[in-house]
Amino acid sequence: MTISSNINQRQRFIIHLRAENKPLEHRRALTPSVVGELITQAGFTVYVEDSPLSCFTAAEYREAGAVILPENAWKESPNDGRIIVGLKEMPEEDTFPLIHEHVQFAHCFKKQEGWERVLSRFIEGESTLYDLEFLEDEQGVRISSFGFYAGYVGACLGVKDWCFKKMNDESKDMPGVKAFFDECELNNDVVMDLESVSTVKNITEPPRVLIIGSNGRCGKGAKEALSNVGIPKSHITEWGRTETSDPKNFKQIPQFDIFINCIYLKDPIEPFVTMESLNYEQRKLTTIVDVSADTTNPHNPIPVYNIATVFDKPTVKVEVSKGPKLSVISIDHLPSLLPRDASDFFATHLFKHLTNLPNRKEDPVWKRAEDLFKHHCDQL
Ligand SMILES: NC(=O)c1ccc[n+]([C@@H]2O[C@H](COP(=O)([O-])OP(=O)(O)OC[C@H]3O[C@@H](n4cnc5c(N)ncnc54)[C@H](O)[C@@H]3O)[C@@H](O)[C@H]2O)c1
């Protein structure tokens, strides 16, 4: 095959970015800059559905060279080989067979509620689901994830809650937060809170922060955020499996001001904190950020709360009777507070693999994802 015929073949390859339907989901799987590169570098045609929820405007996508379509246009679009790309689950009320191939987070391979219904739609439409959560390289490392920005946002909210508690009496809870335009805007907001604590309350000592799982994707994001808002290295303690392998170390946890949990829970482990370990007068800990948010997992290592919090009400109080007020931030969609940066990080890591989509039957990354899909379909 000549180079030009190869490009011609690629020019016909279509990616269709569908609108997200979940309330408050402002992120997109593809950003205008990645769309532009798919068009200019890979020769793809890219359709982008306009969406009132999107953190990027239709004008930005159009400028990048995309063809703009109305929301949900993919449902009526022909099966012309296009791949439908999205982030979150499709609306539950839809039941029609899926005739296109889809790239998305479907949350059905761990047999989550409704997994049979989701997979049946692909089987009935004789199509394939490539689940973004399980798109992995040869070493089993995920190709693209939102973890970094989950940790980033979690750490920023943790510092904000610590500041709020210093500025307000215990009857008040940190108010809701809305999506920030970018990392810089969020950093400035947190720095302003720290400055208020310093100038109004004359508390110049920054909070002491513990991150468990600090070398993972979320942990790295948390570290970067703390550094960007000016928490000195001397005030950040990092723990991994070595430190948590000895539960005696857990006694130190209540002596930090903020504890950020970023572990990937696979097997049952001893809880990091319990109601007993936190219930004493001299406790310093006032804010736990549970980025991992294994809230309903029976092995949740932070079994002192039981709800997932939301941006409108970011904290839940831990019902201890002794010591200062203690709250948990357990938001399970943290990256949505920085939708543009988080989407950019995610889409940039995905880009190279998207360009391999025309050869997905041979490409190891896409092939593994397809095999995994078939494996789960066989279990139906
Ligand atoms: N809240 C949100 O919005 C959000 C968003 C994305 C991911 N997450 C969750 O965050 C968690 C972490 O994701 P990730 O992508 O950073 O995972 P990761 O695999 O990149 O990192 C996890 C880290 O935890 C460490 N770890 C695991 N068990 C440990 C233990 N018992 N003690 C100490 N360290 C331990 C690992 O060594 C690793 O360094 C996952 O549960 C993920 O689902 C939450």
The ligand as an SDF file (V2000), in Angstrom:
LIG
                    3D

 44 48  0  0  0  0  0  0  0  0999 V2000
  -12.6390   10.4110   43.8350 N   0  0  0  0  0  0  0  0  0  0  0  0
  -12.4460   10.4700   42.5300 C   0  0  0  0  0  0  0  0  0  0  0  0
  -12.9670   11.3430   41.8600 O   0  0  0  0  0  0  0  0  0  0  0  0
  -11.5080    9.4850   41.8770 C   0  0  0  0  0  0  0  0  0  0  0  0
  -11.0960    9.6910   40.5500 C   0  0  0  0  0  0  0  0  0  0  0  0
  -10.1750    8.8110   39.9930 C   0  0  0  0  0  0  0  0  0  0  0  0
   -9.7420    7.7100   40.7460 C   0  0  0  0  0  0  0  0  0  0  0  0
  -10.2180    7.5210   42.0070 N   0  0  0  0  0  0  0  0  0  0  0  0
   -9.8110    6.3600   42.8260 C   0  0  0  0  0  0  0  0  0  0  0  0
   -8.5770    6.6500   43.4490 O   0  0  0  0  0  0  0  0  0  0  0  0
   -7.9160    5.4140   43.7640 C   0  0  0  0  0  0  0  0  0  0  0  0
   -6.4720    5.4880   43.3650 C   0  0  0  0  0  0  0  0  0  0  0  0
   -6.3790    5.5420   41.9500 O   0  0  0  0  0  0  0  0  0  0  0  0
   -4.9670    5.7110   41.2200 P   0  0  0  0  0  0  0  0  0  0  0  0
   -5.2760    5.8180   39.7630 O   0  0  0  0  0  0  0  0  0  0  0  0
   -4.1780    6.7780   41.8820 O   0  0  0  0  0  0  0  0  0  0  0  0
   -4.3090    4.3000   41.5350 O   0  0  0  0  0  0  0  0  0  0  0  0
   -2.7690    3.9290   41.3800 P   0  0  0  0  0  0  0  0  0  0  0  0
   -2.7430    2.4640   41.2180 O   0  0  0  0  0  0  0  0  0  0  0  0
   -2.1130    4.7990   40.3640 O   0  0  0  0  0  0  0  0  0  0  0  0
   -2.1430    4.3290   42.7870 O   0  0  0  0  0  0  0  0  0  0  0  0
   -2.4850    3.7040   43.9860 C   0  0  0  0  0  0  0  0  0  0  0  0
   -1.3020    3.8080   44.9370 C   0  0  0  0  0  0  0  0  0  0  0  0
   -1.7310    3.2800   46.1940 O   0  0  0  0  0  0  0  0  0  0  0  0
   -0.6990    2.4610   46.7020 C   0  0  0  0  0  0  0  0  0  0  0  0
   -1.3210    1.5220   47.6300 N   0  0  0  0  0  0  0  0  0  0  0  0
   -2.1910    0.5270   47.3680 C   0  0  0  0  0  0  0  0  0  0  0  0
   -2.5460   -0.0980   48.5080 N   0  0  0  0  0  0  0  0  0  0  0  0
   -1.8930    0.5300   49.5100 C   0  0  0  0  0  0  0  0  0  0  0  0
   -1.8500    0.3560   50.9120 C   0  0  0  0  0  0  0  0  0  0  0  0
   -2.5540   -0.6020   51.5290 N   0  0  0  0  0  0  0  0  0  0  0  0
   -1.0660    1.1740   51.6250 N   0  0  0  0  0  0  0  0  0  0  0  0
   -0.3370    2.1530   51.0480 C   0  0  0  0  0  0  0  0  0  0  0  0
   -0.3440    2.3800   49.7190 N   0  0  0  0  0  0  0  0  0  0  0  0
   -1.1160    1.5630   48.9520 C   0  0  0  0  0  0  0  0  0  0  0  0
   -0.0860    1.8000   45.4680 C   0  0  0  0  0  0  0  0  0  0  0  0
    1.2100    1.3210   45.7510 O   0  0  0  0  0  0  0  0  0  0  0  0
   -0.0870    2.9880   44.4900 C   0  0  0  0  0  0  0  0  0  0  0  0
    1.0790    3.7630   44.6450 O   0  0  0  0  0  0  0  0  0  0  0  0
   -8.7240    4.3360   43.0560 C   0  0  0  0  0  0  0  0  0  0  0  0
   -9.5610    3.7120   43.9950 O   0  0  0  0  0  0  0  0  0  0  0  0
   -9.5580    5.1000   42.0600 C   0  0  0  0  0  0  0  0  0  0  0  0
  -10.7710    4.4360   41.7500 O   0  0  0  0  0  0  0  0  0  0  0  0
  -11.0740    8.3890   42.5830 C   0  0  0  0  0  0  0  0  0  0  0  0
  1  2  1  0
  2  3  2  0
  2  4  1  0
  4  5  1  0
  4 44  2  0
  5  6  2  0
  6  7  1  0
  7  8  2  0
  8  9  1  0
  8 44  1  0
  9 10  1  0
  9 42  1  0
 10 11  1  0
 11 12  1  0
 11 40  1  0
 12 13  1  0
 13 14  1  0
 14 15  2  0
 14 16  1  0
 14 17  1  0
 17 18  1  0
 18 19  2  0
 18 20  1  0
 18 21  1  0
 21 22  1  0
 22 23  1  0
 23 24  1  0
 23 38  1  0
 24 25  1  0
 25 26  1  0
 25 36  1  0
 26 27  1  0
 26 35  1  0
 27 28  2  0
 28 29  1  0
 29 30  1  0
 29 35  2  0
 30 31  1  0
 30 32  2  0
 32 33  1  0
 33 34  2  0
 34 35  1  0
 36 37  1  0
 36 38  1  0
 38 39  1  0
 40 41  1  0
 40 42  1  0
 42 43  1  0
M  CHG  2   8   1  16  -1
M  END
$$$$
